[in-house]
Amino acid sequence: RCLIKDFEKRPSVTHLLEHPFIKQVHGKDMSLRKQLAELIQEQQQLGSTARTRHERIHTRRPYHVDGADKYCLDDDLVNLEVLDEDTIIHQLQKRYADLQIYTYVGDILIALNPFQNLSIYSPQFSKLYHGVKRSSNPPHIFASADAAYQSMVTFSKDQCIIISGESGAGKTESAHLIVQHLTFLGKANNRALREKILQVNPLVEAFGNACTAINDNSSRFGKYLEMMFTPTGAVMGAKISEYLLEKSRVIKQAVGEKNFHIFYYIYAGLYHQKKLSEYRLPDKKPPRYIDNETGRVMHDIVTKDSYGRQFEAIQHCFRIIGFTDEEVYSVYRILTGILNTGNIEFAAISSQHQTDKSEVPNPEALDNAAALLSIGSEELQEALTSHCVVTRGETIIRTNTVDKAADVRDAMSKALYGRLFSWIVNRINTLLQPDKNICNSENGMNVGILDIFGFENFARNSFEQLCINIANEQIQFYFNQHIFALEQMEYQSEGIDATTVEYEDNRPLLDMFLQKPMGLLSLLDEESRFPQATDLTLVDKFEGNLRCKYFWRPKGVELSFGIQHYAGKVLYDASAFLEKNRDTLPADVVVVLRTSENKLLQQLFSSPLTKTGNLAQARARVTAASRSLPPQLSAGRIKVDTMEVMRHPEETTNMKRQTMASYFRYSLMDLLSKMVVGQPHFIRCIKPNDDREALTFSHERVLLQLRYTGILETVKIRQKGYSHRILFEEFVKRYYYLAFKAHETPLGSRENCLAILEKSKLDNWILGKTKVFLKYYHIEQLNLFLREVIGRVVVMQAYIKGWLGARRYKKVKEKRENSAVTIQAAWRGYEARRKYKEIRNRRTDAAIHIQA
């Protein structure tokens, strides 16, 4: 028990002293010591010395890792002599056939999706990729995570890992592996925290991922996970930011696609727990929101083991992260409430005054939804089938047509799901925020991991695909800026002669989307403000104003337009664009939902939204303000306290004018502001084929992805260019140990930089006017030299401390010996005097006796 490595589980000293074995040892220590010495001697003679570091890891895959293996030149495309598309494709294909799915381009990692489970992510592999020279092992995603971690600890600077690629290329899985390796590297003493961080991704993905035509686990939202570390590199917390959840999927999915995973998981879980009736769910015909054209949904829910297992996994995630049972129960009620809301049907009724009135002919679904959401069914029906209009100070109640009522029902379902998802993310952030008692989070550093929906081009592309592809354009622009534009600007300003690499700049295309007032998103917002506008007038407006080579309108198809993206041409179907952009939720519905007895539901609709369309984390104040209620509620039998919302610092100024496009624009700005802070590390995920088949390499598909991600140009710039550009002062401050004495403080001058570089025996570097220009591999070499020097310093310190300790011990020992002699002398004198006194007294007594 004393040898348990996890000291949280190791017993305390007082506990150990009570152990029967320890109690029996007393008085036998010499014999036990002798036995132990004999045992150690026997073991040494047998030669069973443990080989840990250089032990070969045996895996079933041909992924050879050996401590003594040398770095293979094929591991890095920069080492290729001939640089053209065919050579790069040939290298990638050859490596993929050997299941070497990772390849470097300098400091950038290319990851081909293997479409199978590889046994190269075990804790043994995590140990291999821990603070070692990159060339010691084959390329691996753990090496990229380690590079980010080591850079953060060495330079005390935030890092950012950007994972990009098209849908189905393996971005989500890559993000999982990076989180796994970073939690391993930043091993804090707090094991519970590490467990919580590892459970974040599965939980958020259950609510935010879905099955699409090209990917069974497609991210339908953008995710930026920040892992927070102490200055010494121990993980102390995490924060997740979510962007642009595809809420429209809740109410409708394209052919061959599914709703968000959580609906199927919860249905299967409740079915196996025999709780469907408690949550008002049918066991024969599935609810409309998850029903599809195959008619096999219910069969899959009942028979598929995976759904039931996933439900248990989600329950486990909630428990580990720290959600209370009451919160989880509320989440389940809201989710099942959404499914029941989708089953509410409307029928037209005609009276002598009105012909466009609607009603709910079958109240069962309405009652079920109202019961699960803890609101009155009459109030819910009123909110769905009518709306209030205030004109000249008078409130008029207008009825909704069947179509309008169905739209309100669907808008309510989308809002419920979107706000619930935001609340779960906010709750996770609260539960995973750093403990203020352990470390001040302001002193800490972050590693951000961006996992955003990949580029999409389906048979039918709608508003969601447009937003996804614009976000990918922005990520590609950031990559181009960092790899090409900034690097070449530095060369010019520092007076360095470096070959200019041509690359495809997508700046004009981004301007076409984002500029004001004539960009595509601005035109969409403008058209959304006109009540009479239609999707056809919107496309006409685009055609009239977007006069550039990236936009075209196909002949013969009215409601469509095409965009020439960096990743190819995409044709968009503009039907329902305006409706999706407006994303309006009637005030009547909000007021009814605020009357819910479910505390969580009240909270969801009383907190304001931020500029990115997410739920703000600030709590709202509750005040009685019945005047804001529609007359049918305030005059009715229920008394309601509505919530007058405090203005949140991030809240938008005019909520009515907020559209999906404006949320999207702010989301992009927010995302970029987070990314720009850190030093970026790029992982380019590539899909080897469209059929999700292992070991199948489609030459054309991979070539297309390499072209539009600019890998060929990246290889050239990494081969010829200098990826690290460090100011003289910073360079000297960082590496002066290599050429100067520890107590010296050399100036950040050109000469001192030169002295350090020459002492390090590096080649191919250049000194500019104010900066040292280094190749991507120089930094690693310098860091290893620095580690060696610091290692030597530590050894010297250890010896000095040992010598000082020995000297101190010797002095104390002498002092003790002298003290002992003094005590002994005093004691002997005292004893002699006592004995003399005794003898004298005895003699006196004897003399008196004789005399008597």
N, C-alpha and C positions, 0 to 999 in steps of 0.2 A: 504493500500500500504506500510505502514511503517513495517508491520509484514511479508512481503515477506522474506522467509528464504534465498533465493539465493541473496546474497548482490550485485551480478553483475546487477540484475534487480531492486534492491531497489533504490528509488529515492534519490537524494542528499538533504542535509539539506536546501540549498537555494531554491531548487525546492519545498520542502515541505512547507516552510514559505510562499510561494505564494498561497498555497491551500486555497480555499474559507473558508473551515471549520476553519482552523487555524486563518484566518483573523477575523472571527466572534467571536472567543473565547475571544479576548482581552476585559478585563474588566468583564468577567463572570467567571473567573477561580474558585472562591469560590463556586458558585452554581453548576458548573459542577463537582467539586471535591466531593461535597456532594452527587450528583446523582450517581457518580461512586461508592462511598463507600456503598450506599444503594444496588446497583446492585450486588456488590461482596458479600455482606451479604446474599442476597436472594439466590445466587448461592450456597454458602456454606451450607445454611440450607437445600437446595434440595439434598445435598450430591453428587453432580456430580464431584467428584474428578477423574482426569484422571488416568486410570491404563495403563501404557505403557509397562513397563519392563516385568511384569509377565503375560501379557495378553495372553490368549491361541490363537494360530493361527489356524483358522479353514480352512482345505483344504478338497477337495473332496476325497483325497487319505487317506488311513489309516496310514499316516506318522505322528505319534503323537509327537508334540513338545510342551512342557510346561516348563515354567521357573522353576517350582517346581519339575518336573520329575527327578527321580534319574537315574544315569548311569546304564545301563543294562549290566550284566556280559557277555552276548552273544555278545555285541558290539566289544569285543576284543578277538580274538582267543587265545591270550596268557593266558587268564584266564581259559581255558579248563583244566580240571583235566586229562582226558584221551586224549593223543595226538596221533591220527592216522588218516589216510586218510578218513576213513568212518565217523569219528566224525566231521571232518572239513567240508566234503561234506554235511553231514546232517545239520550242522549249517547254511551253506550258502544257502542250498535249503529251509530251514524253513524261513530264513530271506527274501529270494527272493519271496516266496509265499506271504509274508506280505508287499511286495514292499519295503523292507529295502534293497536297492541295494548296500549300502556301508557297509564295515566291516573293522575293524582295525586288523593289525598284529603288535602290538606294535605301532611304529610310521609310519608304512607303511599302505597305504590304498588299499583295494581290491575293485574294482568297477565292478559290473556285469551290462552288457548292458540291460536296461529294455525293449528296442524296443517299447517304447511308451513315450508320453509326460507326465512328472510328474510335478505337480505344487509345487515343492520344491526349486525353484530357484528365487523366487520373492525378491524384496528389503527387505521385512520383514525377510526373512531367512538370508539375508546378515547381517542385524542388529543383529540377534541372534548369528551369528558366528563371532563376532567382539571383539577380545581381551578377551574372556571369557575362563574359565577353560574347557579343552577339554571334561571332563566327564559331563559337564552341559547339553550337547545336544547329540542326537544320531550321529553316524558317518556321515560325509558329506564331499564332495569335498571342500566345503568352509572352513571346519576346517583345511584341509591340506594347502590351500592357506593362511589362517590366521596364521598357525604355521610358514610357511616360512617368511611371512611378519613380524611377531613379532620377530623371530630370527634375521632377518636383522636389525630391528630397535634397538633391545636390545644389540646385540653383534657387530653392525656395520660391518657385514660380508656379502659378496655376497651369494646368495642362488640359488639353481638350482632344478627345479621340473622336474623329468624324468617320462614321461608317456609311458608305454610300454604295449605290448599285440599284438595279431595277428590281421590281417585285419578284420575289422567289429566289433571289440570289444568295440568301442566307444572312441577312443583316441582323435580324432579331437573335438568331442563335449566336452570332459573333458577339453581340452585346452581352448575352448571358455569360459567355466564356470570359470576357474581359472583367466583368463584375466578379466572377468566381476567382480569377487570378489576383485581382486587386485586393479582395478580402483576405486572400492567402498571404499576400505580401505585407499588407498593413495589419498583421495579426495584433489586434488589441487584446488586453486581458479579458475584455468583456465578450465572452463567447456568445451571450444572448444577442448582443447587437449584431454580430457577424451573421448569426442565423436569420435575424430580421431582414438584413439587407439582401440576403440571398433569396428571401421569399417575396421581395417587392415585385420583381419582374413577372413571375408566374401569375400573381394576383392581378396586376394592372393589365396584363395581356388577356386574361380571361374576359375582362370587361371591354377591352379596346381592340382586340383582334378578331378576325372572322375569316371564313373560308371564301375565297374568290375563285374566279375561273382559272387563275394561273398559280394560286398559292393556297395551300390548306390552312396556313396560319399567318395570314397577311395583317400587318399593322395598319389599322384604320385610323391612326392618330400619330402625331409626332411626339417623340419622347426624348427629353434631355435629363439624364440622371447625373447629379453631381454627388460624388463621394468625397466626404470631408475628412481630412487627415490632420493630426497634430503636427507641430514642427518637427518632431522626431520620426514621423511617418507611420503612426498607428491610426487606424481608421477610427473615427469618433462619431460619425453620423452620415446621413444621406438626405438628399432633397431631390424630388422629381418634379419636372415641369411638363405639363401636357399641352399639346396644341392641336386645334382643328379636328376634333373628333368627328367622324363621319356619321352624324346623328340620323341622317336620312335612311340609313341602313335599318334602323329600328322598325320603320313602318313598311319598307319595301326593299326587296332585293332583286337584282337582275337574275335572269334564267341561269341555273347552274350554280348560284351563289347562296350563301346562308347568312342568317342574322349573327349577331355577336355571340361568341362561344358560351357566355354565361347563361343565356336562356336555355340552351340544351342541357348544360351541366345541372342547372337547378331543377329542371323538369325531371331528369333522370334520377337525381338525388332524392327528390320528394316522392317520386314513384316508388323507389326501392324502400324508402322509409314509411311508405303507405300514408303519406301526409297530403296527397293531392287534394282531397276534399276539404282539408283545413284551409288550403290556399285557393279554393274555388277553381281548381284546374280540371278539365275533362280528361278521362283516361282513354277515350276512343279517338275523337277527332282533335287534332292539334289546334291551338289558337291561330287566328288568321295571320298574325305577325311572323310566325315561324313556319307556317304551312307553305309547301311549294308544289310545283307541277308534277313531281314524281309520285307524291302520295305515300312516301315511305318514311316520313318524318317520325311518326309515332312508333313505327316498327323499329327504327334505329334507336330511338330513345329507350325503348323497352329492352332491346337485345344487345346493344353495344355496351360492352364492359367499360370501354374507355371513358364514356360520359360519366358513369358512376364513380370511377376512380378519380376523374378530374374534380368532381364535386367534393369528394373527400379531401383532395389536395387543396382545394380553395378554402374549405373549412379550416384545414390545418394552417394555411397562410394567414387567415384572419386571426386565428388564435395566437400564432407565434408573434405576429407583428404587434398585437396588443389591442385589437378591437374587442369591445365588450360583447357579451351574449345579446344584450338588448339592442346594440347597434346592428349586429349581424341580422337579428330577427327583423328589424326595421328595413334593412336593405332587401331581404327576401320578400317582404310584404310589398315594397315599392315595385320590385321587378315583376312579381306575379300580378300586381295591380296594373302594370303596363300591358301585360299579355291579355288581361281581361278587358282593358279599355279598348284594345284593338278589335274585340268582338262586338262592340256596341254598333248596332245597325240603325239607320234612319229611314223613315218613310215620309213622303209628302202628304200633307193634309190640306184640303182646300175648304175654307169657310167662305161666307158671302163677302167678307171684306178682303181677305188675303188668300192668295193662291200659292205663295211660295213659302209656306210655313212647313216646318219639319217636326217630327216627333219620334220617340223611340217606341216602336210597336212591341218589341219583346224586352221587358225590363230586366230579365235575368242577368245579362252581362253587365248592365248598368249598375244593378244592385251589388253584384260581385265586386266590380271595380271600386265602387264607393265604399264598400265594407273594408276592402283591403287597404284603401288609402285613408280610411277613418274620416270620411266626409259624408255629408247628407246626400242621398241619391237624388232627391228632388232638386237640391241646389246644383248638383253636377249636371242634371238634365237641362236646367235653366241656362247654365253657362254655355253648354254645347249648342243649344238650339236657338239662343237669342243673344243679342249684344246691346250694350248701352251706347247711346250717342249723345254727347252734350253739345247743344247749340243754343246760343244766346242765353246761357244760364239755365236752360231747361234740359232735363234729362229725358230722352226718348228711348223707349225700348223697341228695338227692331228685331224681327225674326230672321233666322238663318235658313237658307235653302238647304236641301239635302246635301248638295256638294259642299256648301260652306260649312255645314255642321261636321261633315266628315273631315274637312281640312282642319277645323278647330280641334277635333279629337286627335288627329295625327300630330298636330303642332304640340298639343299637351303631352303626348307620349314622348316626342323627341325632347321636349324641355325637361321632362321628368328624368329621362335617361342621361341627358347631357349634364344636368346639375348633380345627379347622383354620382356620376363618374368623377366630376370635379371635386365633390365632397370627399370621395374615397382617397383621391390623390392628396388633398389638403390634410386629411386625417393621418395618412401615412407620413407626411412631412412633419406633422406635430409629434408623432410617436417616434420618429427617427432623428429628431433634431439633437445636436450635440448637448451633452450634459454640461451646464455652465460651471458646475463644481469641479469637473475634471480638467477642463481646458477652455480657455476663452476662444470661442469660435472665430473671433476677428484675427487671431494670430495664426489660425490654421490655413491649410491650402486645400485646393480642390482638384480633382480630376473629373472633368465632364465627359459624358459618353452620349453622343448624339445618334439615336436610332430613329430615322424618319422614313415614312412610307416611300417606297421606291417608285421610279418612273413607271407610268402605266399607259398602255395602249391596247384597249379592248376592241371588240367588234363594235360596241356602242360606248362612246365616251361622253360623260355628262359633266356637270358643274364640279363634282368631287374630283374627277380626273384632272380638270383644268387647275384646280388649287394644288393638287399633289404635284403636278408637273411644273407649275411655277415655283413651288418650294424647291424642287430638284434643280431647276435652273439657277436658283439663288445659291444652293450648295456648290454647284459646278462653278459658278462665278467666283465664289470664295476660294475654291481649290485653285482655279486659274490665277487669281490675284496672288495667292500665297506662293504658288510654285513658279509662276512665270513672271507676271507683271512686276511685283515688288522686287524680285531678285534682279531683274534686268534694270530697273530704276536705280537700285543700289550700285550696280556696276558703273552706270553712267556718272552718278554723283560722286563716286569714290575714284573716278578716273581709271577704272580697270578695263583692260581690253578683253572682253569675253564675247564669244560668238552668240549672236542673237538667234534664239529659237523661235520659229513661227508657230503660233498656236491659234486655235479657233476661239475668238473672244465673243462671248455671248452677251456682252454689255448692251448692245443696241436692242436685243430681244427683251432683256429685262426692263429696259426703259419703256418699250412698247407696252409692257404689262403694268408697270408701277408708277410711271410719271404722272404728274398732275398738270393740267386738268384733262389732258387728252389721252391718257393711258387706258388700256382695256378695262381695268378695275374701276377707274374713275367714271368711265362712260357707263359701266354697268350700274354703279351706284346712282348716277344721275337719272338713268332710265327707271330705276327702281322707285324713285320718288314720284313718278307720274302714275296716278291711279289708272289712266286709260292705256298705259303702255302694254305692249304684248311682246312675246319672245321674237316675233317677226320684226317689229320695229327696232328691237335691240340689235338683231343681226344687221339690219339696214344701217343702223347708227355705227356699228363697228366698221362696216364696209365703207361708209362715207368718211370716217375719220382716221382709220388705221391704214394709211397708204404706205405700206412698206413691203419688202420682199418676204417677210416672215408670215404675213397674213394673206390668206386667199379664201375665196368663196366658190365652192363647186357649183357648176351649172346644173340646173334641174332639181336641186335639193334646196328647198326654201330655208328650212330651219337648221342649217348647219354651216360651219366655217372651219377652216383648217389652219393649223399653226406649224411652222417649220421649227421644231425644237432642236436643241443641241443633240438629242438622241433620236432624231428622225421626225418624219411628218406624222401629225396626229389630226384626225378629223373629229370635231366635237358636235354633238347633237344639242342644240340650244333650247330644246323644249324643257319647260319648268325652270329655266335659269333664273328668271325674275323672282318666282315664288321661293326658290331655295335661297336666293340672296337676301330676300326681305326677312325670312325666318321670324315672322311675327307670332307672338303669343298674346291673345286677347287679355285685357286687364281683368275681365270677368273671371276667367279661368284662374288667374293668379290669386285673386281675392278668395275664391272658393278653396283653393289648395292651402292658403294660409290659415283657413279655419280648421284644418285637420287636427285631430287629437294626437296624431303621430308627431312627436317632437322633431324627429329628423326631417320629416316632410315640411313642417313649418319653417325650419331653419333653411332648407333648400330654396324656398321662395321668399325669404325675408332678407337674405344676404344679397348685396348688389353684385353685378357682374363687372369684371375688370375689362380693360380695353382689348384684351385678347379673347374675350368671350367666356372666360372661366369664372367660377364662383370665387368671390373674394373671401379671404380668410377671416376678416373682421366680423364680429358678432353684430347683429342689428338690435336696436332698441325697440321695445314694445310699448306702444302708446295707444290709448283708445282714440280712434279717429274714424268712427262709423260713417262720417260724412263721405268718406271716399268709397263707401260700399255702393253697389248698384241698389236701386230702390227695392227690387224684389227680395234682396237679402236683408236690408236694414229694416224694412217694414215687416219682415217675416218673424217666425217664432224664435229664431235663434239669435242670440246676442253675440256679436263678434268683436274681438279686439284685433284690429289689423295692425300692421307693423309699419311705422314710419321709419324709413331706413336712414341711418346716418350716412353721410357721404363718405365713401371710402377713398383714401388718397389716390387709388388707381382707378376709381370709378370714372366712367365716361361722363362727359358733361351733359350730353343729350341722348338718353337711352333710346328714344323713339327713332332717331336717325341712324342708329347703329345697324349695320348690315353684316352679312357673312364676309363680304369683301373687305370691309374696314377691320373686322376682327382678324382677318387673314393678314392684312398689311401690318397691323400692330404685332401679330404673332411672329412674322418674319423679322421685324425690327428687334423684338425682344430676344429672339433666338440668336440673331447675329451679334447683339450686344454681349450675350453670354459667351459666344464662341471667340470673339475678338480678344477677350481678356486673357485667354490661355494660349500657351504655345501648342499649335496643332499637330496631331499625328493622324495620318490618313490611312484608312483601310478600304480598299476598293473591292467590293464583292462582285463576283462574276458568275453568271448562270451558264453552265457548260452546254445545256440543252433545254428545250421547252417541254420535254415529256417527263421530267423529274426522274430520269433513269440513271442509276449509278454506272460509272465507268463509260458513259457515252459522251463523246466530245464532238460538238457540232462546230466545225471550222468556221462557217459563215456567222453563226450567232456570236461566237466569242470575238471574232474579228470586228464585228459591228460594235460590240461593247467597248473593245479596246480603242476603236477609233473615236467614239463619242466621249469617252472618259479621258482622252488625250494621253494614254499610257505611252505611246511611241515618243511623243514630244517630251514626256516626263523622263523617260529613259535617257534621252539626249541631254536634257538640262542637268540631270543628276550626274551624268557622265562628264560633262564639260564644266558644269557650274559649281558654285560654292553655296551649299544650303545653309551654312551657319556663318552669320556675320556679326562679330562681337566687338563692341567698342574697346579701345585700348585700355581704358581705366578698368572696365569690367573684366577683361581678359587677365590683366595683371593681378587684380584683386582675387580672382578665382584660382589662378594657377601659379602664383609666385613661389609657392613651396618647391616647385620643380627645379628652380634655378637660383633661389635666394635662401638665406638663412631665415629660420622661423621668426626671429625677433625683429628682422628688418621690415620696413614698410616702403617698398620701392614705388616710385612714381609711375603713373599709367602712361608711359612714353613709348614711342615707336621702338627705341633701342632696347628697352626692357622686354617688350613683346618678342623682339628678335632673339634675345638671349634665351627666353623660355622655349621658343620654338626650336632653336638650334640644340638646346640641351635635350629636348624630347626626341630629336632625330626624326622629325616628321618631314614628309615631302609634299610637293604640289600645293603648298599654301601660298597666299598672296597677301601683302600688306597694302591697304588702301590709304586714304588721307587720314581717316579717323578710326578705321576698323580693321580687324584681322579677318580675312576670308578663308574659311576652312571647308574641306569636303565633309560629307555627312559622316564618314568613318573616322575622321580626325577626333571628333568630340569623344567618341567611345574610347579611343586610344589614350587621349589626355586624361579622361576620367579614371581609366585603369592605372595609369602612371601615378595619378594623384592618390588613388586608393593604396597603391604600394608604398608611396612616401608616408602617407598617414599611418599605414600599417607599421612601418619601421619606427615612426615616432611613438606609436602605442607600445611597441616592444621595448624601446628605450625607457619610456615612462614606467613600464612594468618593472624593468630591472632596477631603475633608480628607487622606485617605491619599495621594491623588495629589499634593497640595500639599506634604505633609510629605516624600514621596519625592523630589519635584523639588528641595526645599530641601536635603535630605540629599545628593542627587546634586551640586548646585551646590557645596556645601561640599567634598565629596570631590574634585570637579573642580579647585577652586581650590587645594586642598591638593596635588593631583598636580602642577599647574602650578608652584607654588612649589618643590615637591620637585625638579622637572625643572630649574628655574633654578639651584637650589643645586648639583645634581649637575653641571650644565653648567659652572658657575663653577669648581667644584673640579677638574673634568676639564681645563678650559682652563689653569688655573694649573699643574697637573701637566704638561700638554703643553709650556707655555712654558718651565718649568724644565728639562724634559728636553732641549728643543731648544737652550736656552742652554748647557747642560752639554756637549752634543755639539759646538757651535761652539767653545766654549772649549777642549775637548780637542783638536779639530782644529787650532786655532791653535797650541796648545802643541807638538803634534806637528810642525807645519810649521816653527816657529821652530827646534826641535831639528834638523830636517832641514837647514835652511839653514846653521845653525851648523856642523853636521857637514861 
